[in-house]
Amino acid sequence: MLGLMQDRPLLISSLIEYSGLNHGDVEIVSRTVEGPIHRTNYRNVNLRAKKLAQALGRLGVELGDRIGTIAWNGYRHMEIYFGVSGMGAVCHTINPRLFPEQIAYIVNHAEDKYIFVDLTFVPLIEALKDHLTNVKGFIIMTDEAHMPDSSLDNLLCYETLVEAEDGDYAWPQFDEMTACSLCYTSGTTGNPKGVLYANRSTVLHSFCVCTNDGLGVSNRDSILAVVPMFHANAWGLPYAAAMCGAKMVMPGAAMDGASLYELMEAEGVTLSAGVPTIWMMLLGYVKENNLKFSTMQRTVIGGSAAPRSMIDTFVEGHGVEVIHAWGMTETSPLGTTGNLLKKHENLSEKQRTDIRVKQGRTVYGVELKITGDDGKELPRDGVAFGDLKVRGPWITNGYFKGEGGEVLDEDGWFTTGDVGTIDPDGYMQITDRSKDVIKSGGEWISSIDVENEALGCPGIVEAAVIAIPHPKWDERPLVIAVKEKDHSVSRDDVIKHLESTLAKWQLPDDVVFVEELPHTATGKLLKTKLREDFKDYKLPTA
């Protein structure tokens, strides 16, 4: 027997239609590539997204066509999110930080019909134009006054296209499993692989982001979306903000500490989200200028593990609650959030931070487990660690065009490539990527643990830990660190600092200092590059 409930599809268009009707005057504020701060609202975004859908229809875009974007966070990019997906096409966000040959590969692999291009990235696309064989045209995200002289063929102006339409457009209805957006992995090994999201999965993910045990997004928030819109759909924030009518603040290309702080204060930002490297810059700027946050209440840190020192600075130094989160492109991306439970209210701040450094508990809809080498599930005791597996309605069941083959086991679990623990309360902690864990004398050393502790050493602004071969112990850890400007911190200072927090067998055998560390296109430490750079390094203990 089926229930007697209406069967209405969960569609991306319903989010912007809702916010346009019920939160129409709520602002979307953008720092534009052209320079000025731009202000619009949900009513206008809904209207202009409809105009964009009309314009794309006139250009011959049909259901299922892939439409690329290579752009910063801004109101036009948000209009594209809803206009493209709302008409039944697929919004393919392209990460401009990928290698040029990777960008060409994913544009061709996705078979993008048109590409929206921010002014910043016109030279990049011009250099690749001869390799983009399927693209019919390039839509420059600006007005006629700022259109560049360009060698690109079939160049179109965004504002001219949009303003030529009347917006008298009804969002089409179609199956909620219809694809809505496409994001490619960063491709640190081999070619990037595409994760194809559905309307249904994205709307369900948005519900999750809005729950208090998710990210707690509501219409009372002003959200600074630092995480780029080309990183797993900005962690779902544009969709969730539309679902609840939250104010959105878009930083554009200005991601330095001064620019972010200025936006936070000017726009009354209450919630922000980004990777640790961004917060390092922001907190450094705030410290140097003896500043405080006047409206910020909480920040989401994901992408890689948040150092304890960073969490302490936010919480104790600024009164900003930290939501440590975990996810990946393949999980839409929200998988876990580090919200504290009621029973933690009376704990000391140190004890609460012991929980915050973990990546958090699963949100409803996501199942998580860890397994040993034999594939059997390991206990949730906070001690046993194993391969992290996940499943749920917004988790991928395969890559676009079948790349990578079958990715689920016989019970529908996706293997993440992370190694972690799960405690009795369900808090998960990543101990390493499976390829980064250090195997020393029969023991496993978490490179992430050593990195986080090294970051607590005065004078260290960033640290990476890799395994170096050792004739006796198989592998031993090497710390590769970046010093604070003009600081005299030494190798011995780092080792001495680590002696107070790590077991003797976990201590690194050496520390080397570099000017900067390499990062992936998504801001994570590029350990493959470090392993190549230090492949001939000899430890003093060897």
N, C-alpha and C positions, 0 to 999 in steps of 0.2 A: 504494500500500500504506500503510495506517495503522498507527501504532504500537500495541502492546498494553498501553496504560497506562489506568488507571482514569480515568473522566471525572467528576470531582467539581467542582461549580461553586464559583467564588471568590466567597464571600458575606461581607458585613459581620458576620453572626452568627457565622461561624467564628472571627473574631478574639477576640471577647469570650468565646466558649465555650472557646477555647484558653487564654486567660489565666486564666479562672476555674478551670480544671482544673489548669493547670501553674504558675501564679503567683498562686494564690488569696489568699495572705496579703500580697501586695505592696500597699502603701498608695496610696490616692487621698486627698489632703489638700486641703481647701477652706476658704477664708475665706468664710463665708456672708454673705448679705445681712442675715440676722437678727443677726449679730454674732460668735458663737463660731467657733472653728476646728472643722471637722468632719472625722472620720477614718473612712474605710471601706476596702474592699479589692476586688480584682478578683472574688473569689468572690461578694461581696455585690452588686457592680454587675451581674454576670451574672444573679444571681437576681432582682434588682429590675427589670432590663431586661425579663426574661421576664414578671414580674408586670405591668409597664407595658403590654407587648404584649397580655396577657390583658385588661387593663382597657380598652384602646383597642378591642379586638375587641368587647367588650360595648357600647361606645359606637357601634358600627357602622362602624368604620374598616376599610377593605378594601385589597386590593393596589392600589398606585398612588395612593392618596389622599395629598394633600399635607397635612402637619401642620407648622404654623409654630412657631417658638420665638423669643422676644425676651428674651434672658437673658444674664447674665454667665457667665464660666467657673466651673463648679462641678460637684460630683458629680451633681446631678440632671440638669444639662444633658448630662453624659456618659451617664447612663442613657437619656436620650431619644435621643441619637445612635444607640445600639445597639438600643434597644427598638423605635423607629419603623422604622429601616431593616431590622432583623432580621425583622420581621413582613411585610416587603414593601411598606410604605408609604414615603413620601418625606419626609425630614426637611428642612424649609425654614427655614434660619436667617435671621432678619431683623435687619438692622443698625439699631439704635435711633438711630444718629447721622445717618441719612438725614433729609431734610425730612419732616415729617408727611404731606404729600400724596404723597410718594414711597413711604412705608410703606404707605399705603392702596392705592396703585396696585399694589405688588407682592403684597400680600395678596390682592387681588382678581384680579390676573393669574394668580397661582399657584392660585387657588381653594382656599385653605386651608380645611380642614374644621374643625379645632380649632387653637387657638393656646395654647402654653405660655408663661406670663408670669411673669418674676421680679417680686418685690414692687416693686422700683425703678420698673418701667415700667407699673404699673397705671394711674397718671394719664394717661400717654401714650396707652394703648389706650382708656381711657375717653373721651378727647377725640376719638378716631377711630371710636368704635363705630358711629355712624350711617352711616359710609361702608363698613363691612366687612360687606357684604350676604350673603356666602356662609358666614360663620363660624357654626358651630352652637353652639360653646361655648368658654369660656376656662378653662384649667386653671392655677390660681395655684400657683407652685412653692414651696410652704411647707406647714406643718402647720396643724391646726385652730386652735391657739393664736395663730397669727400671721395668720390670714385677715383681709383688710381689709374694711371696710365699703365696698361698691363699687356703682356704678350699672350695672355690666355685667350683662347677662342671661346666664342659664345658667352661673353661676360654679361651678367645681368645685375641690376641694382635691386637690393632687397626692398628698400622703401618704395621704389617705383612700382615694383610688383605688387606689394601689399596695398598701396594707396589706390591702385587701379581697380580694386574690387570693392563691392558694396557691403560685404559681410552678411548678406541675406543667405545664410547657409545653415542647414540643419545637420548636425553631426550624424553620420550614417551609423546604423546598427549592424553589427556582425557578431560572429562567434567570439566569445570572450577569450578563447584560446588562440585567437589571431595574434601573430607576432607584432610587437609594438616598438621594440628597440633592440639594438645589437651593439655589444661591447666586446672588444678583443682583449685577451690577456696580454700582459706586457712582453711575453715571448723571450724570457731570459735564456731558454734553451729551445732551439728550433723556432719555427714560425709561430707568430701569435695565433691563438685559436679563438673563434667567435662564440660568444654566449648569447643566445637568442631568447630574449624575454618575451613573455606573453602579456596581453592586457590583464588577464585574470591574475597572474602571479604578481604583477606590479601593483595592482590595486590592493591585493591581500597584504603585500609587503608594506604598503602605505598605512593600512590599518595598524599594523604592528608598530611602525615608527611612532605613531600618534599615541599609543598606549603609555601609561605611566611606567610600566616595566620595560617598555621599549626605549624610546628617546624622550617621551613625554612632550611631544610637540603639540602646541595648542594655539588658538587664536590670540592668546595673550603674549605670544612670543614674537620677538624680532630676531630673525635668524641670519647670521652671517655665514653664507655658504663658502667657506674657504676651500673645502674639498672641490676639485674641479668637476665641471659637468661632463668631462670626458673620462672620469674615473667612476666606473660602475654607477652611472647616472647620478653622480653627486650624492652617493649613498642613499638615494631615494628621497632626498630632502625636497626637491621641487614638487614632487607628486604629493608628499605628505603635507607640505605647507598649503597646497591648494585644497587638500581634503579638509583641513581645519581652518583655513583662512589666516594663516600666520604671515606676518610681514617678512619679506625676503630682501636681503641686502647682498648685492653682488659686487665683488671686488674688482672684476675685470682682470687686467694684466698686472695690477699693482699689488704684489703679494709680500712686500717688505713690511717689517714691523711697524714703521711709522705710518704707512698707509692703512694697514689693518686697524691699528689703534685709533686712528682718526675716524674711520668709519664706525667702529664700535661705539665710540663716544657720541658721535654726531647723530647716529640713528638709533640710539637706545638699545643696542644689541643685548639680548638676554641669553642667547644660545648660539654656539658656534661649533664647527666640526672640521677636523683636519688631521693631518699626519704629524708625528712628533717633530720633524724637521722644521715645519712652519711655526710650531709653538716655541721651539728653541729661539728662532729669530724674534718672535713677538716678545717673549719673556726677557730676552736680552735687551731689546729696545726699552721696555718698561723699566727694567732695572737701571740701565744707564741714565735714564732721565727721571728716575725717582717718581714714577707714575703709579696710579692705581686704576682699577676698573670701577666705574661708577654704576653700571647697570648689569654687567655680565653676571649671570647666575650659575651657568653650567657650560661645560665644553665636552664635546665628544672627541676622544682620541682613538684613532684606529690606523690601519695600514701596516703598522709594525708596533712592537711592544712599547708602551709608554714607560720611561724610566721613573723609578720611585722619586728621584729628586724633582722631576718635573711635576709629578702629582702633588708632592708636598708643597712646592712653590705655589701652584694654583690654589690648593685648599687652605693651607695655613698662611701663606703670604698674601692672598688676594680674596679669600672667601668664595672662591669659584669651585663648585662641585665638579668633579671629574667623572665622566662616564666612559670607562674603558670598554671598548667594543672590539669584536672580532667578526670578520667576514671576508669574503673574496668575491671577485667578479662572478664566480659560479654560484654564489649564494644571494645575489641580487642587491646588496651584499650582506644585509644584517643577519648574523647568526646568533651572537650572544651580546649581552650588555651587562656592564658591571654595576648595576644599581644595588645599593645596600638594602638589606632586609630590616624589618622592624626590630628584630632581635639584636641588631647591631647598634641600636641607638645609644646604648649605655657603654659601649666599648670605648677604650682610649683612642685618641687620634692615631696612634701608631698601629693599634690593632685594626682599626678601620682601613688604614692604608695597606695593611697586609692583605686585605681583601680587594682593595681597589687595584692593586698591581696585577691581579688576575684578570683574564679577559671577560669574565662574567658568566652569567647563566643563560641558558637558551630562552628565547622568547617563544610564546605559544606559536606552534606551527613548525618549529624546527626540532628535530630529534638529533641527538649527539651521542656518540659512544667512542671509546678507545679500545683498540684490539692489539693483541700481542702478535708475535711473528707467526703463530699458528692460526691466526685469524679469529681466535676466541676473544669474547669481550672480557675486559679487565675490570676489576672492582673500582667503584667510585669512592676511593678512600683518600684521595689527595696525595697519594704516594706513588702508586703504580702509574707508569706512563707508557703510552703506546701510540699507534697510528690513529689519528683523529678522523672519524667518519661522520657524515651528516646526510640527512634526507629531509624532505619537506616540500610543500607546494610552491615555494619560490627558489628551489634548488635545481640546478641544471640536470637534465637526464642525458645530455650528450652535447657535443660541439657542432657548430654550424657546418653543414655539408659532410657530417660524419668524421671530421678530422679527429685523430686520436683514437678512433675505434670505440668500442664499448667502454664506458667509464663507470658504470654501476655494477655492483656485485649482484649475486642472485637474489638478494633481499632488498635491492634498490638503494643501497648505501653508496655515497660518493666518497672516495678517499681523497682527503684534502691535501696530503703531502706534509701536513703539520704533525708534530709529535707533542703530546700534551698529557695533562692529568685532569681528573674531574674529582672534586671533593664531595663529601656527603650531602652538602647543600646544593650541589649542582654547579658550583663555580668551576669553570674550566680555565686552565692556565697553559699557554703554549710554552713548552720547554725548548723547542727548536723546530726548524724545518728538518725533515728527515735527512736531507742531503747536507745539513750544516752541523748536526750533532757531532761532538768530538768523542771518539772512542779511545780511552786511555787506560791501559792496564786492566781491561775487563770492566771498567766503569764508564758510564756515559756522562759527559760534561755538557751542560747546556750553554751554548755560546751566548744566548740571550741573557741568561742570568749573569754571566761575567760582564757582558756589555753594560747591563743596567747598573751593576755595582760600580763599574769603572766610571760611569757618568756621574756618580756621586762624589767623585774625587775632585776637590777644588782645582780649578784650572783646566778641566777637561770639558770640552763642549760637544764632542761626538766621539764615539768609539765603536770599533768593529772587532770581532773575535773570530779567528779562523783556526783550523787545525793545521799543524805543521808535523810532518813525519818525524818520528823519534825512534832510535834503534832499540831502546829498551821498552818503552811504554806504547809503542805503535803510533800514537798521536798525542800531541800536547798543544795547549792553547797559546796563541800569540795575540796580544792586544795591539791593534793599530789605531792610534788616537790622534785627534786634532786638538791642539792647545787653544785656550782662550788667548786672544791677542795680548802680546807682551807679558804673558805669564811664564814663570820659570819652573813650572811643575816638571818633575823628572821621572824617569823610569822607576827609581826607588820609591818616590812618593806614591806612585800608583800601586806598586806592589804592597807597600805598607798599608795603604788604605784598604786594599782588598783582603789583607790578612785578618781584618776585624770582622769580615762578613762572610768569607768563603772558607770552606774546609781546605786543608793544606793541599790535598790532591787535586783540588779545583783551581788552584792558583796558576796564573799564566807563567810560562817559563821565560817570557820576555815581553817588553813593551817597546814599540817603535812609534815615532811621531811623523806625521805627514801633514802637508798643507791643507789637503781636503780629501774626503772619501768619495768614491764613485757611488752613484745611485742609479736605480732603474728608472724607467719612464714614469713610474708611479711613486717615486720618492723613497723606495726601500733601498737598503744597502745592497750594492751589487757585489756579492761575495765571489761570484765566478771571476770577476775582474781582479779582485784582491788575491784569490788563489793563484791566478795566472801571474800576477805581479810578484808574488812572494814564493813561487814554486821552487826557487833555488835557495831560499833563505835557510840558514843553519842556526838552530837554537844554541845558545851558550851551554845548555845542559846536554847537548847531543854528543 
